[in-house]
Amino acid sequence: MSDKLASLYPDHLATIKARHDKALAATGYDHFVAFAGNPHTIFLDDMDYPFKSNPHLKYWVPVVDNPFCFVVYSPGRRPKLVYNRPVDYWHKVAGDPEGYWVEHFDIVSIAEPEQAKAHMPAGGRSAFVGESDPMFAGWSFAAVNPPELLNQLHYDRARKTPYEAECMREATVRGVRAHIAAEKAFRAGASEYEIHLQYLRASGHMEHELPYGNIVAMNRNAAVLHYMDTEREAGPAAERYSFLLDAGAQVNGYACDITRTWSQRDDEFASLIRAMDAMQLRLVAMVKPGVDYKDIHLETHLQTAKILADFGFASGSPESIVEKRISSAFFPHGVGHLLGLQVHDVGGFMADPSGTTIPKPEGHPYLRLTRRIETDMVFTIEPGLYFIDSLLDEVRKGPYANDVAWEKVAAFRKFGGIRIEDDVMVTPTGVENFTRDEWARQG
């Protein structure tokens, strides 16, 4: 891990302590306990699903793959890590904790999960945060996942510390490197499956270490927003038209989330990608403190509608194409989401730390971020334009069917669609584009 992370971590920890101090005081709790989680066994099997640690624990320590760990914190006291080191000859046991963060914690090792009970706070009211388990009965927690406490913590988590931002920059180094390798594999004629393997190799990740399942979609598969299959056969060269890759990487549990789309040829679809790319950059340029994120989403529909008209997919003004909800058939998802310890990070709808929510704009049910933009937020900007049969069929059956050039749409169905996604951090004067900056360094 970089020396920079080591230098930034103490201030990060101080911020995390201050946020928890404030949240505990506001909600009447004396202690905070975060549980990493426990493995889950596959039904009728003796193997577990891949383990994902509780983000509330990863917020404190970069322990991302060891179940049955606990962070225990009481304001004014040194935080404690209860670290799981079982006696186990079936699986590799986690090594001793090491790294720049260890000196900041009292660390105790346990061989059995039940031994952690002896290291829980004594007296006062303890708030437990994480996946509950029957073994915790009788551990005297005052509350399990109390919403009033989670609201306080989730609201603050939208603003990243410099340490968190650096973790995400380092994740972006891996993600961009892997995207470049994947494009080369596509150009070389690889199948979706082979491209996925190249991505894993270039990112340095095992599949279970990815922050989310890779979307590796060629041709019409790109019209499936969460396409999780991977075709094993590459198909004839003449039938390779397009490639959409939505894939990330992680460092210390912090994610990057990147999407790019390529055309096999320098054709009209390639021109459409260039138009979408230019639009995406205009949307990124809108980002600055005080801007309502909902306005960026609504502007995305207007600009998408203009592209639909410019390329002859729809007729009328951009405003009319949006009003008739034609743009929603081509762009059905939100323009982005908060990013951090989770790919779709928490707190995206919160008006304040009490949990009051900000509604989504009417007619836009899939937008994941409705807050006003603040300095140090990290989120995605990811407009898309797709040729999705089920959504277009609804337009064809509706009153505005004549506003769509159906022959032109039919000619583009083979491409599936386009999505361009960058990860950006809000600065006092605008934005730092993690994705573009790193692509410029590597590309």
N, C-alpha and C positions, 0 to 999 in steps of 0.2 A: 504494500500500500504506500501511497506517496507521502513524503515528508510534509507536504502541505496539509494533508488530512490530520496528521499528528499535531501540527501547530494550531489548527482550527478547532480541534475537538474540545479543549478546556472551555472555551467560550460557548460552544454549543451546549455542553453539559450545564453550564451556568444558566443559560437561557431556559433549558428544559426544567431545571430545578425551579426557576422563578415562575415559569408557567404553571407547574404543578403546585407550588406554594399558593399562588393566587387562586387556582381552581379549588384546591382543598379548603382554603379559608372561606371561599364564597359558598361552598356547599356543605360545610359542617363536618368534614372528615379530617381525621388526624393522620392517617397513614394511607399510602397507595401501594398496591400490589399488582404487578403485571405478570401474567402467566403466559409463557411461550406457547403452550398448547400441548396436546398429546396426539400421537399417531392414531390413525383410524384404519382398522382392518377391513379389507374388501370383503363383502358379504360372501359367506360360505367359502372363505379362503383363509390362508395363513400368511398373506402378504399385506403390507400397509400401502395406502395411497401415499403419494409424495407429500412430505411434511412441509408446511408453510408456517413460519413463526408469526405470532401475533405482532402487528405493527407497533402496538404500544410498548412492547419490549424492545423491538428493534430501534425505536426512537431513542432509547438510552444507550444500548450496546449493540455492536455489530455481530450479534449471535443470531444467525439466520437459519441454521439447520439442526439445532439441538433441542429436542422436546424436553418437557418437564423442567425447564429453567424458570426462575422467578427473579424479577427486580423488585426490591422492597425499599420504599423510600418514606421517610418521615421528615418534614421540614426542619431544617437546622441540623440535621444529622447526615453523616456520610452514607450514600446509597449502598445497598447490599445486593450482590448477585448470588443467588443460590443456583449453583451450576451442577447440571446432571452428568455424573460419570459412573454409570452402572458397571457391574461385573457382568460381562457379556462376551461369550465366544462365538455367537452367531453373527454379530454385527460389529463393525469398527466403532469403538468408543471414542467420543470426542476427546481431543487432546487438552492439555492444560490451557486455560485462557492465557492469551499473550497478545501483546501489541500496545499501542499508545494509550489505550483507554483503561487498561487493567489497574494502573496505579490510582485511579480515581474511585475505586470500589473496594469494599470489604467483600471478599469472595470466599464462599464456603462450598465445598463439594458434597454431593449426596449420591448414594448408590441406589436408593429406592425413592420413588416420588413421595411416599408418605413421610420420609425423613425431613422434608421441607417444612412440615408443620412446626417443628421446633424453632425455626428461624423466622416465623411470622411475627409481626409487631405484637407486643404485649400491652394491653390496656388501650383505652381510647377506641375510636371508631375507624375501622379499616375498610377501604373501598377496594374490592377485587375487580380487576379488569382483564377479561379474557374468556376463553371457552371454559364453561363450568364443567364439573365432573363430580360424580357421586362421592369420590374420596374426600371432597372438600366439606362434606357435611360434618359439622362439629368443629370447624376451624375458626368459628367466631367472627366471620366477616360481617360487618354491619350491612353491606349491600354488595350485590353482584352486578357489575356493569350499570351503575346508577346513571340514568340519562342526564341528570343535571350536571354531573361531573364530566361525562363524555362530551356534552355540548361545549363546555368551557374549553376542554383540551382540543376538540376537533376544530373549533373556530380558529384557535391560534395556530394550528398546524398548517393552515393555508399559507402562512408566511414562513419561508425557509430561512434557516440560519446559513451563514457562509459555509459551514461544514457540510450541511445538507446539499447546498448548491454545488460544492466541489465533488461530492459523491456522484451527483447526477452528471456533472461534466465528464467524470471518469467513466461512468456508464456509457455516455454518448460516444466516447472514444471507441469503445468496444462495438457499440451498435452501428456506427458509421462504417467502421472497418468491415463489419460483416455484411452490411448492405452493398458496399462496393464489390465484395467477393461474390455476393449473390447475383448482382447484375452481370458480372463477367460470366458466371455459370449459365445464366439465361442466354446470353449472347452466344455462348459456346454450344448451345443445344441441349442442355441438361433438362431433366424432368423436374417437376415440382419437388419430388422426394429427394433427388440429388441436390437440388438447390438448397433445400432445408439442411441437408448434411453439411454442405459447404458453409452455410450460415453458422451452424453450431461450431464448426472448426475455427472459423475466423473470429467468432465472438469469445471463444474460450469457455463456453458454457456446455454443460450437460443439458439435456432437454428439460429436466425437472428444475434446473436452476434459472431458466428463463422467467422473466416477470409475468409473462402471459404466453399463451400458445401462439406460435407463429402463424400468420396468414400468408401463405405462399400460393398465389393464385394466378394462373395463366388463363387467358382468353375469357370465356364466359364465367369462369369461376370467380372472377373479380367482381361480379355482380352480387355475390353472396357476401354480405358485410362481415360476418364472422365465419369465413370459410376455414374449416379446420382439417379438411382432408388433404392428402397429398397424392396426386396421381403418380404412379410408378413409371409409366411409359411417357416418353417425351413427345411422341407423335411426329408426323411428317413435318419437315421444315416449312413447307408451304402453308401449313395450318397453324403455325405459331404466329399470333398476332400481337399479343400484349402480355404484360407481366406486372402485377401489383404485389408489393411486399410490405406488410405491416408487421414489424418485428422489433423487439427491444433487447435490452441487456440490463444488468444490475450490478451495482457495487455497494456492498454493505447493506443490502436490502433496498436501496434506492434505485428507481427505474428510469430508463429512457424509453421513449415510445415514438417510433419513427415510421413513416410510410412514404414510399415513393412508387411511381408508376412509370413504366417504360413501354414504348412501342417497338416492335421488331423492325419496323421500316420507317423511313422518313416520309410519312403519309399524312393524311388529314387528321388521323388520330394523334399522331405526334404533334401536330399543330394545336390540337385541342389540349394536350398535356401542357404545352408551353403556355397556352392561355390560362389554364388553371394554375400553373406555377406562378405566373405573374400576378394573378388575382390573390393567391395565398400570401405573397409578399406584401401586397397592398393591405391585406387584413392584419398582418403582423405589424405593419407601420401604424395601425390605429392604436396599438397597445401602449398605454401610459397610465400612471396613477390617476384615479378619479373617473376613468371611463367605465361605463356600464357594460359588462361582458355581453349582456343580452343584445346590446346595440351592434356588437361585432357579428353576432349570429344573424341578426336581421339584415345587416348589410351583406352578409354572405349570400343570402337568398336573392337580393337585388342584383349582385354581381354575377351570380350563377345564371339568373334569368337573362342578363345581357349577353352572356356567352351562348346561351341556348338560342337567342335571337340571331346573334352574329354568325353562328355556324349553321343556321337554318333548321334547327330542330323545333323551334316554336315561333309563332308570329305574335306581334303586338309589342307594346312597350314593356320594359322590365317590370314596372309597377303592376301592369295588368297580368303578366305571367305569374307574378307572386300572388296577387289577389285571387286569381283563379286556382291557386294551389298547384299549378303545373310545375313550378320549381320544386315543390315538396316531393313530387313523384321522382324527380331526378336527383334530389338531394334530401334524403329522408332522415338523416341523423343530425345531432348537434355538431357545432363547429369545434368543440373541444371540451376539455375537462381538466381539473386540477391533477397534478402529478407529483409523486414523491415516494413515500413508503408503500403506497399502493398505486397501481397504474391509474385507476379511477379513484383519486385520493378523496378523503372525507372533507366535509365542510363546504361543499360547492353550492349549497342552497341557503346557507345560514346568513341571516341579517345581523345577528348579534350573538354573543356567547350564551344567551339564555335558551337558544334553540329555535327562535322565531325564524321562519323560512321565507324566502323570496320566491314567489310563484314563477313558473315558466311562462313565457309568452303564449297567449292562446294559439292553439294550432301547432305548437312545437313541443310535443310531449317527450322528446328524447334528448333535449338539451340537458347537460349535466352540470352546468355552472351558470348561476344567475347573479352572482355577487358583483359588486362594484370593485374594480381592480385596485389593488394596493401594492405598494413597493414590496419586493421580495416574494411575491406569489410566483409560482411556476405552474404553467399549464400548457396545453397543446392548442395549436391552431391547425385544424384539419378539414378544410372543405373537400367535398366530393361531388362527383357527377357520375351517375350510374344508369345502366339500361336494365332495369329490374322488371321482369315480365309482369309480376303480380301487381306492382304499383302502376305501371303503364297501362295495364288492362283496365284499371279503375278509371283512368283518364279517358280511355277510348270509349268506355260505356257512359261517360258523363256528358254534361252539356257543353263542354269546351273541347270536344274531340277534334273539331275542325281546326283548332289552333295549334295542333301538333302535326308535323310533317312525318307521317308514319312510315313512308318508304325510306326516308333518311334515317329514322330511328332503327328500322329493321336492318339497314346496312351496317349499323354500329353495334348491334347486339353481340356480335362475335368478339368484341373487345371487352365486354363485361363492364368496365368502368374505371374511374380515376379517383385516387385519393392522394393528397399531398399533405404531409403532417410534419410540423416542426415542434420542438419543445422550447419554450421561451420563458425567461425570467424577467420580471418587471423591475426596472431600475428607477431611480428618482426622476429621470428625464425621458424614459422610453422603455427600451427592451434590449436584453441580451439574448441572441438566438443561439442556443447551445448547438442545435443541429447544423445550421448553415455555417457557423463559425468552424465547427470541427470538420465539416465536409470540405471547406476551403483549405484546411490544413492537410487533409489526407488526399483530396482529389487532385 
